[in-house]
Amino acid sequence: MNANPNHLNATSTSSTPSKFTPEFFPLPQRGQDPHFGLGRSSYYDLEKRGLLSLVRLRKPGNIRGRVLVPYADALAAVRKLSGQDINGAAR
């Protein structure tokens, strides 16, 4: 047991939303992302439908890399699908 009461468990912070808005966040490996509650396949579907563009980071010559979701694009897609305009007002 850790004697330090201020010690944070690393796994507890990964699934809770942060207090700041990131510019990008990683595509969830499994489960749902902590910002919008969407799964990996939902983001691929939103990209296929043209509602957002995922950012792919890969070293030259590599097949695999990281996929990042632009927070602002994801927020705009969620608002569009929920019937709100970009500024948050209901249509």
C-alpha positions, 0 to 999 in steps of 0.5 A: 500500500502506498503511504502517500495519500496524494498518489494518483492511480494512473488507470483512474485518470485515463477514463475520466474527462480532463479539466481542459479541452485538448486540441487532439485526443487519441482514438480509443483502443477499446471502449469509449473515449472520455470526452464524448463516449464514442467508440473507435468504430463510431469515429471511423464512421463519422470520418467516412460520412465526411463529418470529421477528419482523423489525423494519422501519425506514422513514421516514414515506411511504417504501416502502423501509427497513431490516430488522433481525433480533433476535439473541435471536429468531434464536437461539431459532428456531435452537435450536428447529429444532435440537431444543434448548430455550431454555437450550441443553440438548438435548431 
